[in-house]
Protein backbone atom coordinates (compact mmCIF):
# COMPACT_ATOMS: atom_id res chain seq x y z
CA UNK A 1 0.00 0.00 0.00
CA UNK A 2 1.43 3.39 -0.99
CA UNK A 3 1.02 6.42 1.29
CA UNK A 4 -1.26 9.18 0.07
CA UNK A 5 0.40 12.28 -1.23
CA UNK A 6 -0.30 15.16 1.12
CA UNK A 7 -1.49 18.34 -0.55
CA UNK A 8 0.91 21.10 0.49
CA UNK A 9 -1.22 23.91 -0.88
CA UNK A 10 -3.78 24.11 1.87
CA UNK A 11 -3.59 27.88 2.20
CA UNK A 12 -4.90 28.92 -1.21
CA UNK A 13 -4.65 32.71 -0.59
CA UNK A 14 -0.98 32.30 0.30
CA UNK A 15 -0.33 30.16 -2.79
CA UNK A 16 -2.00 32.78 -4.99
CA UNK A 17 0.02 35.71 -3.66
CA UNK A 18 3.24 33.66 -3.81
CA UNK A 19 2.50 32.80 -7.44
CA UNK A 20 1.96 36.49 -8.19
CA UNK A 21 5.21 37.42 -6.43
CA UNK A 22 7.17 34.81 -8.40
CA UNK A 23 5.62 35.85 -11.71
CA UNK A 24 6.48 39.50 -11.04
CA UNK A 25 10.06 38.66 -10.01
CA UNK A 26 10.53 36.57 -13.16
CA UNK A 27 9.15 39.38 -15.30
CA UNK A 28 11.57 41.86 -13.72
CA UNK A 29 14.48 39.46 -14.25
CA UNK A 30 13.60 39.17 -17.95
CA UNK A 31 13.02 42.86 -18.60
CA UNK A 32 15.19 44.77 -16.11
CA UNK A 33 17.84 45.80 -18.66
CA UNK A 34 15.26 47.37 -20.94
CA UNK A 35 13.08 49.03 -18.29
CA UNK A 36 13.13 52.77 -17.73
CA UNK A 37 14.03 54.13 -14.29
CA UNK A 38 10.34 54.86 -13.68
CA UNK A 39 9.37 51.31 -14.62
CA UNK A 40 12.10 49.90 -12.37
CA UNK A 41 10.93 52.04 -9.46
CA UNK A 42 7.34 50.90 -9.90
CA UNK A 43 8.46 47.27 -10.26
CA UNK A 44 10.41 47.52 -7.01
CA UNK A 45 7.46 49.08 -5.19
CA UNK A 46 5.16 46.34 -6.44
CA UNK A 47 7.68 43.67 -5.46
CA UNK A 48 7.84 45.11 -1.93
CA UNK A 49 4.04 45.30 -1.74
CA UNK A 50 3.72 41.67 -2.84
CA UNK A 51 6.34 40.56 -0.30
CA UNK A 52 4.39 42.39 2.43
CA UNK A 53 1.21 40.68 1.24
CA UNK A 54 2.93 37.28 1.42
CA UNK A 55 4.02 38.07 4.98
CA UNK A 56 0.53 39.20 6.04
CA UNK A 57 -1.08 36.15 4.49
CA UNK A 58 1.47 33.70 5.90
CA UNK A 59 1.23 35.10 9.42
CA UNK A 60 -2.53 35.58 9.53
CA UNK A 61 -4.11 34.12 12.66
CA UNK A 62 -7.14 32.93 10.74
CA UNK A 63 -6.28 32.41 7.07
CA UNK A 64 -9.10 32.39 4.55
CA UNK A 65 -8.06 28.94 3.33
PDB file with one MODEL, atoms N, CA, C and O in Angstrom:
MODEL        1
ATOM      1  N   UNK A   1       0.842  -1.180   0.000  1.00  0.00           N
ATOM      2  CA  UNK A   1       0.000   0.000   0.000  1.00  0.00           C
ATOM      3  C   UNK A   1       0.893   1.252   0.000  1.00  0.00           C
ATOM      4  O   UNK A   1       1.810   1.362   0.813  1.00  0.00           O
ATOM      5  N   UNK A   2       0.625   2.170  -0.896  1.00  0.00           N
ATOM      6  CA  UNK A   2       1.425   3.393  -0.986  1.00  0.00           C
ATOM      7  C   UNK A   2       0.772   4.499  -0.171  1.00  0.00           C
ATOM      8  O   UNK A   2      -0.452   4.619  -0.151  1.00  0.00           O
ATOM      9  N   UNK A   3       1.592   5.312   0.505  1.00  0.00           N
ATOM     10  CA  UNK A   3       1.016   6.423   1.288  1.00  0.00           C
ATOM     11  C   UNK A   3       0.427   7.475   0.365  1.00  0.00           C
ATOM     12  O   UNK A   3       0.911   7.700  -0.744  1.00  0.00           O
ATOM     13  N   UNK A   4      -0.622   8.110   0.845  1.00  0.00           N
ATOM     14  CA  UNK A   4      -1.256   9.179   0.070  1.00  0.00           C
ATOM     15  C   UNK A   4      -0.348  10.389   0.017  1.00  0.00           C
ATOM     16  O   UNK A   4       0.352  10.704   0.980  1.00  0.00           O
ATOM     17  N   UNK A   5      -0.369  11.044  -1.096  1.00  0.00           N
ATOM     18  CA  UNK A   5       0.404  12.281  -1.235  1.00  0.00           C
ATOM     19  C   UNK A   5      -0.348  13.401  -0.529  1.00  0.00           C
ATOM     20  O   UNK A   5      -1.528  13.631  -0.797  1.00  0.00           O
ATOM     21  N   UNK A   6       0.321  14.079   0.349  1.00  0.00           N
ATOM     22  CA  UNK A   6      -0.297  15.165   1.115  1.00  0.00           C
ATOM     23  C   UNK A   6      -0.264  16.437   0.278  1.00  0.00           C
ATOM     24  O   UNK A   6       0.777  16.817  -0.258  1.00  0.00           O
ATOM     25  N   UNK A   7      -1.396  17.078   0.176  1.00  0.00           N
ATOM     26  CA  UNK A   7      -1.485  18.337  -0.554  1.00  0.00           C
ATOM     27  C   UNK A   7      -0.855  19.431   0.285  1.00  0.00           C
ATOM     28  O   UNK A   7      -1.302  19.704   1.399  1.00  0.00           O
ATOM     29  N   UNK A   8       0.183  20.056  -0.249  1.00  0.00           N
ATOM     30  CA  UNK A   8       0.907  21.098   0.486  1.00  0.00           C
ATOM     31  C   UNK A   8       0.250  22.464   0.335  1.00  0.00           C
ATOM     32  O   UNK A   8       0.572  23.387   1.083  1.00  0.00           O
ATOM     33  N   UNK A   9      -0.633  22.603  -0.587  1.00  0.00           N
ATOM     34  CA  UNK A   9      -1.217  23.915  -0.880  1.00  0.00           C
ATOM     35  C   UNK A   9      -2.553  24.104  -0.172  1.00  0.00           C
ATOM     36  O   UNK A   9      -3.575  24.346  -0.814  1.00  0.00           O
ATOM     37  N   UNK A  10      -2.539  23.994   1.119  1.00  0.00           N
ATOM     38  CA  UNK A  10      -3.781  24.113   1.872  1.00  0.00           C
ATOM     39  C   UNK A  10      -4.219  25.562   2.002  1.00  0.00           C
ATOM     40  O   UNK A  10      -5.416  25.844   2.059  1.00  0.00           O
ATOM     41  N   UNK A  11      -3.280  26.471   2.048  1.00  0.00           N
ATOM     42  CA  UNK A  11      -3.593  27.884   2.198  1.00  0.00           C
ATOM     43  C   UNK A  11      -3.614  28.527   0.802  1.00  0.00           C
ATOM     44  O   UNK A  11      -2.617  29.082   0.338  1.00  0.00           O
ATOM     45  N   UNK A  12      -4.761  28.435   0.162  1.00  0.00           N
ATOM     46  CA  UNK A  12      -4.896  28.923  -1.213  1.00  0.00           C
ATOM     47  C   UNK A  12      -4.569  30.410  -1.357  1.00  0.00           C
ATOM     48  O   UNK A  12      -3.892  30.773  -2.319  1.00  0.00           O
ATOM     49  N   UNK A  13      -5.014  31.295  -0.449  1.00  0.00           N
ATOM     50  CA  UNK A  13      -4.652  32.711  -0.592  1.00  0.00           C
ATOM     51  C   UNK A  13      -3.134  32.925  -0.584  1.00  0.00           C
ATOM     52  O   UNK A  13      -2.616  33.751  -1.334  1.00  0.00           O
ATOM     53  N   UNK A  14      -2.432  32.183   0.260  1.00  0.00           N
ATOM     54  CA  UNK A  14      -0.976  32.296   0.301  1.00  0.00           C
ATOM     55  C   UNK A  14      -0.373  31.808  -1.011  1.00  0.00           C
ATOM     56  O   UNK A  14       0.515  32.462  -1.557  1.00  0.00           O
ATOM     57  N   UNK A  15      -0.830  30.690  -1.519  1.00  0.00           N
ATOM     58  CA  UNK A  15      -0.332  30.155  -2.785  1.00  0.00           C
ATOM     59  C   UNK A  15      -0.546  31.174  -3.906  1.00  0.00           C
ATOM     60  O   UNK A  15       0.338  31.366  -4.741  1.00  0.00           O
ATOM     61  N   UNK A  16      -1.700  31.821  -3.933  1.00  0.00           N
ATOM     62  CA  UNK A  16      -1.999  32.782  -4.994  1.00  0.00           C
ATOM     63  C   UNK A  16      -1.068  33.989  -4.949  1.00  0.00           C
ATOM     64  O   UNK A  16      -0.555  34.420  -5.981  1.00  0.00           O
ATOM     65  N   UNK A  17      -0.849  34.535  -3.754  1.00  0.00           N
ATOM     66  CA  UNK A  17       0.019  35.712  -3.660  1.00  0.00           C
ATOM     67  C   UNK A  17       1.475  35.331  -3.907  1.00  0.00           C
ATOM     68  O   UNK A  17       2.226  36.128  -4.468  1.00  0.00           O
ATOM     69  N   UNK A  18       1.893  34.133  -3.502  1.00  0.00           N
ATOM     70  CA  UNK A  18       3.243  33.663  -3.812  1.00  0.00           C
ATOM     71  C   UNK A  18       3.436  33.497  -5.316  1.00  0.00           C
ATOM     72  O   UNK A  18       4.479  33.862  -5.858  1.00  0.00           O
ATOM     73  N   UNK A  19       2.428  32.945  -5.986  1.00  0.00           N
ATOM     74  CA  UNK A  19       2.502  32.796  -7.441  1.00  0.00           C
ATOM     75  C   UNK A  19       2.639  34.156  -8.124  1.00  0.00           C
ATOM     76  O   UNK A  19       3.404  34.310  -9.076  1.00  0.00           O
ATOM     77  N   UNK A  20       1.890  35.137  -7.629  1.00  0.00           N
ATOM     78  CA  UNK A  20       1.961  36.486  -8.193  1.00  0.00           C
ATOM     79  C   UNK A  20       3.340  37.111  -7.953  1.00  0.00           C
ATOM     80  O   UNK A  20       3.900  37.752  -8.843  1.00  0.00           O
ATOM     81  N   UNK A  21       3.877  36.920  -6.756  1.00  0.00           N
ATOM     82  CA  UNK A  21       5.212  37.424  -6.430  1.00  0.00           C
ATOM     83  C   UNK A  21       6.262  36.800  -7.351  1.00  0.00           C
ATOM     84  O   UNK A  21       7.109  37.510  -7.892  1.00  0.00           O
ATOM     85  N   UNK A  22       6.213  35.498  -7.529  1.00  0.00           N
ATOM     86  CA  UNK A  22       7.173  34.812  -8.403  1.00  0.00           C
ATOM     87  C   UNK A  22       7.046  35.269  -9.854  1.00  0.00           C
ATOM     88  O   UNK A  22       8.056  35.493 -10.522  1.00  0.00           O
ATOM     89  N   UNK A  23       5.833  35.408 -10.339  1.00  0.00           N
ATOM     90  CA  UNK A  23       5.624  35.852 -11.713  1.00  0.00           C
ATOM     91  C   UNK A  23       6.195  37.262 -11.908  1.00  0.00           C
ATOM     92  O   UNK A  23       6.826  37.548 -12.925  1.00  0.00           O
ATOM     93  N   UNK A  24       5.970  38.126 -10.937  1.00  0.00           N
ATOM     94  CA  UNK A  24       6.475  39.496 -11.035  1.00  0.00           C
ATOM     95  C   UNK A  24       8.006  39.508 -11.008  1.00  0.00           C
ATOM     96  O   UNK A  24       8.639  40.209 -11.799  1.00  0.00           O
ATOM     97  N   UNK A  25       8.599  38.729 -10.095  1.00  0.00           N
ATOM     98  CA  UNK A  25      10.063  38.655 -10.006  1.00  0.00           C
ATOM     99  C   UNK A  25      10.662  38.117 -11.311  1.00  0.00           C
ATOM    100  O   UNK A  25      11.687  38.618 -11.773  1.00  0.00           O
ATOM    101  N   UNK A  26      10.037  37.119 -11.895  1.00  0.00           N
ATOM    102  CA  UNK A  26      10.526  36.568 -13.162  1.00  0.00           C
ATOM    103  C   UNK A  26      10.419  37.593 -14.288  1.00  0.00           C
ATOM    104  O   UNK A  26      11.307  37.694 -15.134  1.00  0.00           O
ATOM    105  N   UNK A  27       9.328  38.347 -14.288  1.00  0.00           N
ATOM    106  CA  UNK A  27       9.148  39.384 -15.305  1.00  0.00           C
ATOM    107  C   UNK A  27      10.229  40.456 -15.170  1.00  0.00           C
ATOM    108  O   UNK A  27      10.793  40.899 -16.170  1.00  0.00           O
ATOM    109  N   UNK A  28      10.512  40.867 -13.953  1.00  0.00           N
ATOM    110  CA  UNK A  28      11.568  41.857 -13.717  1.00  0.00           C
ATOM    111  C   UNK A  28      12.913  41.310 -14.192  1.00  0.00           C
ATOM    112  O   UNK A  28      13.671  42.012 -14.861  1.00  0.00           O
ATOM    113  N   UNK A  29      13.203  40.070 -13.850  1.00  0.00           N
ATOM    114  CA  UNK A  29      14.482  39.462 -14.245  1.00  0.00           C
ATOM    115  C   UNK A  29      14.638  39.440 -15.769  1.00  0.00           C
ATOM    116  O   UNK A  29      15.738  39.637 -16.285  1.00  0.00           O
ATOM    117  N   UNK A  30      13.550  39.202 -16.476  1.00  0.00           N
ATOM    118  CA  UNK A  30      13.604  39.171 -17.947  1.00  0.00           C
ATOM    119  C   UNK A  30      13.772  40.560 -18.557  1.00  0.00           C
ATOM    120  O   UNK A  30      14.491  40.734 -19.541  1.00  0.00           O
ATOM    121  N   UNK A  31      13.100  41.549 -17.960  1.00  0.00           N
ATOM    122  CA  UNK A  31      13.016  42.862 -18.602  1.00  0.00           C
ATOM    123  C   UNK A  31      13.843  43.964 -17.962  1.00  0.00           C
ATOM    124  O   UNK A  31      13.852  45.080 -18.481  1.00  0.00           O
ATOM    125  N   UNK A  32      14.525  43.712 -16.878  1.00  0.00           N
ATOM    126  CA  UNK A  32      15.194  44.773 -16.110  1.00  0.00           C
ATOM    127  C   UNK A  32      16.125  45.633 -16.954  1.00  0.00           C
ATOM    128  O   UNK A  32      16.161  46.851 -16.780  1.00  0.00           O
ATOM    129  N   UNK A  33      16.870  45.029 -17.853  1.00  0.00           N
ATOM    130  CA  UNK A  33      17.839  45.800 -18.656  1.00  0.00           C
ATOM    131  C   UNK A  33      17.185  46.761 -19.632  1.00  0.00           C
ATOM    132  O   UNK A  33      17.814  47.722 -20.077  1.00  0.00           O
ATOM    133  N   UNK A  34      15.934  46.510 -19.968  1.00  0.00           N
ATOM    134  CA  UNK A  34      15.263  47.375 -20.939  1.00  0.00           C
ATOM    135  C   UNK A  34      14.232  48.300 -20.294  1.00  0.00           C
ATOM    136  O   UNK A  34      13.588  49.088 -20.987  1.00  0.00           O
ATOM    137  N   UNK A  35      14.072  48.211 -18.980  1.00  0.00           N
ATOM    138  CA  UNK A  35      13.077  49.028 -18.294  1.00  0.00           C
ATOM    139  C   UNK A  35      13.627  50.421 -18.004  1.00  0.00           C
ATOM    140  O   UNK A  35      14.814  50.597 -17.728  1.00  0.00           O
ATOM    141  N   UNK A  36      12.742  51.395 -18.072  1.00  0.00           N
ATOM    142  CA  UNK A  36      13.126  52.765 -17.733  1.00  0.00           C
ATOM    143  C   UNK A  36      13.268  52.876 -16.215  1.00  0.00           C
ATOM    144  O   UNK A  36      12.784  52.014 -15.482  1.00  0.00           O
ATOM    145  N   UNK A  37      13.927  53.927 -15.746  1.00  0.00           N
ATOM    146  CA  UNK A  37      14.032  54.131 -14.289  1.00  0.00           C
ATOM    147  C   UNK A  37      12.661  54.190 -13.603  1.00  0.00           C
ATOM    148  O   UNK A  37      12.506  53.695 -12.487  1.00  0.00           O
ATOM    149  N   UNK A  38      11.691  54.780 -14.251  1.00  0.00           N
ATOM    150  CA  UNK A  38      10.339  54.861 -13.684  1.00  0.00           C
ATOM    151  C   UNK A  38       9.719  53.471 -13.586  1.00  0.00           C
ATOM    152  O   UNK A  38       9.101  53.131 -12.577  1.00  0.00           O
ATOM    153  N   UNK A  39       9.884  52.673 -14.631  1.00  0.00           N
ATOM    154  CA  UNK A  39       9.366  51.306 -14.618  1.00  0.00           C
ATOM    155  C   UNK A  39      10.051  50.467 -13.538  1.00  0.00           C
ATOM    156  O   UNK A  39       9.399  49.687 -12.845  1.00  0.00           O
ATOM    157  N   UNK A  40      11.358  50.631 -13.402  1.00  0.00           N
ATOM    158  CA  UNK A  40      12.098  49.899 -12.373  1.00  0.00           C
ATOM    159  C   UNK A  40      11.630  50.294 -10.974  1.00  0.00           C
ATOM    160  O   UNK A  40      11.484  49.440 -10.100  1.00  0.00           O
ATOM    161  N   UNK A  41      11.399  51.574 -10.768  1.00  0.00           N
ATOM    162  CA  UNK A  41      10.934  52.039  -9.460  1.00  0.00           C
ATOM    163  C   UNK A  41       9.565  51.453  -9.141  1.00  0.00           C
ATOM    164  O   UNK A  41       9.328  50.986  -8.027  1.00  0.00           O
ATOM    165  N   UNK A  42       8.670  51.480 -10.117  1.00  0.00           N
ATOM    166  CA  UNK A  42       7.341  50.898  -9.902  1.00  0.00           C
ATOM    167  C   UNK A  42       7.444  49.390  -9.654  1.00  0.00           C
ATOM    168  O   UNK A  42       6.764  48.857  -8.777  1.00  0.00           O
ATOM    169  N   UNK A  43       8.287  48.711 -10.420  1.00  0.00           N
ATOM    170  CA  UNK A  43       8.463  47.266 -10.262  1.00  0.00           C
ATOM    171  C   UNK A  43       8.968  46.940  -8.861  1.00  0.00           C
ATOM    172  O   UNK A  43       8.523  45.970  -8.247  1.00  0.00           O
ATOM    173  N   UNK A  44       9.890  47.743  -8.359  1.00  0.00           N
ATOM    174  CA  UNK A  44      10.412  47.524  -7.008  1.00  0.00           C
ATOM    175  C   UNK A  44       9.329  47.751  -5.964  1.00  0.00           C
ATOM    176  O   UNK A  44       9.207  46.972  -5.018  1.00  0.00           O
ATOM    177  N   UNK A  45       8.546  48.802  -6.125  1.00  0.00           N
ATOM    178  CA  UNK A  45       7.460  49.082  -5.185  1.00  0.00           C
ATOM    179  C   UNK A  45       6.444  47.939  -5.171  1.00  0.00           C
ATOM    180  O   UNK A  45       5.969  47.526  -4.113  1.00  0.00           O
ATOM    181  N   UNK A  46       6.122  47.441  -6.356  1.00  0.00           N
ATOM    182  CA  UNK A  46       5.159  46.339  -6.440  1.00  0.00           C
ATOM    183  C   UNK A  46       5.737  45.073  -5.821  1.00  0.00           C
ATOM    184  O   UNK A  46       5.024  44.333  -5.143  1.00  0.00           O
ATOM    185  N   UNK A  47       7.014  44.821  -6.047  1.00  0.00           N
ATOM    186  CA  UNK A  47       7.675  43.665  -5.456  1.00  0.00           C
ATOM    187  C   UNK A  47       7.625  43.740  -3.929  1.00  0.00           C
ATOM    188  O   UNK A  47       7.347  42.742  -3.264  1.00  0.00           O
ATOM    189  N   UNK A  48       7.893  44.917  -3.379  1.00  0.00           N
ATOM    190  CA  UNK A  48       7.835  45.107  -1.931  1.00  0.00           C
ATOM    191  C   UNK A  48       6.413  44.929  -1.406  1.00  0.00           C
ATOM    192  O   UNK A  48       6.210  44.332  -0.348  1.00  0.00           O
ATOM    193  N   UNK A  49       5.432  45.445  -2.142  1.00  0.00           N
ATOM    194  CA  UNK A  49       4.041  45.296  -1.738  1.00  0.00           C
ATOM    195  C   UNK A  49       3.653  43.815  -1.731  1.00  0.00           C
ATOM    196  O   UNK A  49       3.010  43.341  -0.795  1.00  0.00           O
ATOM    197  N   UNK A  50       4.046  43.092  -2.775  1.00  0.00           N
ATOM    198  CA  UNK A  50       3.720  41.669  -2.842  1.00  0.00           C
ATOM    199  C   UNK A  50       4.406  40.891  -1.716  1.00  0.00           C
ATOM    200  O   UNK A  50       3.804  39.987  -1.137  1.00  0.00           O
ATOM    201  N   UNK A  51       5.641  41.228  -1.407  1.00  0.00           N
ATOM    202  CA  UNK A  51       6.339  40.564  -0.302  1.00  0.00           C
ATOM    203  C   UNK A  51       5.619  40.825   1.022  1.00  0.00           C
ATOM    204  O   UNK A  51       5.481  39.921   1.846  1.00  0.00           O
ATOM    205  N   UNK A  52       5.161  42.061   1.221  1.00  0.00           N
ATOM    206  CA  UNK A  52       4.386  42.387   2.426  1.00  0.00           C
ATOM    207  C   UNK A  52       3.083  41.582   2.470  1.00  0.00           C
ATOM    208  O   UNK A  52       2.671  41.102   3.526  1.00  0.00           O
ATOM    209  N   UNK A  53       2.455  41.447   1.322  1.00  0.00           N
ATOM    210  CA  UNK A  53       1.212  40.683   1.237  1.00  0.00           C
ATOM    211  C   UNK A  53       1.453  39.209   1.562  1.00  0.00           C
ATOM    212  O   UNK A  53       0.641  38.580   2.241  1.00  0.00           O
ATOM    213  N   UNK A  54       2.559  38.663   1.081  1.00  0.00           N
ATOM    214  CA  UNK A  54       2.927  37.278   1.418  1.00  0.00           C
ATOM    215  C   UNK A  54       3.085  37.160   2.931  1.00  0.00           C
ATOM    216  O   UNK A  54       2.560  36.228   3.539  1.00  0.00           O
ATOM    217  N   UNK A  55       3.802  38.095   3.540  1.00  0.00           N
ATOM    218  CA  UNK A  55       4.018  38.068   4.981  1.00  0.00           C
ATOM    219  C   UNK A  55       2.693  38.124   5.742  1.00  0.00           C
ATOM    220  O   UNK A  55       2.462  37.334   6.658  1.00  0.00           O
ATOM    221  N   UNK A  56       1.822  39.068   5.355  1.00  0.00           N
ATOM    222  CA  UNK A  56       0.529  39.204   6.036  1.00  0.00           C
ATOM    223  C   UNK A  56      -0.302  37.930   5.902  1.00  0.00           C
ATOM    224  O   UNK A  56      -0.930  37.486   6.863  1.00  0.00           O
ATOM    225  N   UNK A  57      -0.300  37.354   4.718  1.00  0.00           N
ATOM    226  CA  UNK A  57      -1.082  36.145   4.486  1.00  0.00           C
ATOM    227  C   UNK A  57      -0.497  34.949   5.241  1.00  0.00           C
ATOM    228  O   UNK A  57      -1.237  34.147   5.812  1.00  0.00           O
ATOM    229  N   UNK A  58       0.808  34.837   5.239  1.00  0.00           N
ATOM    230  CA  UNK A  58       1.473  33.703   5.898  1.00  0.00           C
ATOM    231  C   UNK A  58       1.343  33.759   7.409  1.00  0.00           C
ATOM    232  O   UNK A  58       1.305  32.718   8.064  1.00  0.00           O
ATOM    233  N   UNK A  59       1.275  34.957   7.971  1.00  0.00           N
ATOM    234  CA  UNK A  59       1.233  35.095   9.421  1.00  0.00           C
ATOM    235  C   UNK A  59      -0.159  35.398   9.957  1.00  0.00           C
ATOM    236  O   UNK A  59      -0.317  35.698  11.140  1.00  0.00           O
ATOM    237  N   UNK A  60      -1.159  35.321   9.103  1.00  0.00           N
ATOM    238  CA  UNK A  60      -2.530  35.584   9.533  1.00  0.00           C
ATOM    239  C   UNK A  60      -2.953  34.555  10.581  1.00  0.00           C
ATOM    240  O   UNK A  60      -2.661  33.367  10.449  1.00  0.00           O
ATOM    241  N   UNK A  61      -3.639  35.020  11.616  1.00  0.00           N
ATOM    242  CA  UNK A  61      -4.107  34.125  12.658  1.00  0.00           C
ATOM    243  C   UNK A  61      -5.203  33.192  12.149  1.00  0.00           C
ATOM    244  O   UNK A  61      -5.280  32.028  12.543  1.00  0.00           O
ATOM    245  N   UNK A  62      -6.039  33.718  11.277  1.00  0.00           N
ATOM    246  CA  UNK A  62      -7.143  32.928  10.743  1.00  0.00           C
ATOM    247  C   UNK A  62      -7.157  33.067   9.223  1.00  0.00           C
ATOM    248  O   UNK A  62      -7.916  33.873   8.684  1.00  0.00           O
ATOM    249  N   UNK A  63      -6.322  32.288   8.524  1.00  0.00           N
ATOM    250  CA  UNK A  63      -6.278  32.407   7.071  1.00  0.00           C
ATOM    251  C   UNK A  63      -7.619  32.045   6.433  1.00  0.00           C
ATOM    252  O   UNK A  63      -8.402  31.269   6.980  1.00  0.00           O
ATOM    253  N   UNK A  64      -7.851  32.622   5.279  1.00  0.00           N
ATOM    254  CA  UNK A  64      -9.101  32.389   4.552  1.00  0.00           C
ATOM    255  C   UNK A  64      -9.078  31.097   3.763  1.00  0.00           C
ATOM    256  O   UNK A  64      -9.878  30.932   2.842  1.00  0.00           O
ATOM    257  N   UNK A  65      -8.204  30.192   4.088  1.00  0.00           N
ATOM    258  CA  UNK A  65      -8.056  28.943   3.331  1.00  0.00           C
ATOM    259  C   UNK A  65      -9.202  28.001   3.601  1.00  0.00           C
ATOM    260  O   UNK A  65      -9.240  26.902   3.048  1.00  0.00           O
TER     261      UNK A  65
ENDMDL
END
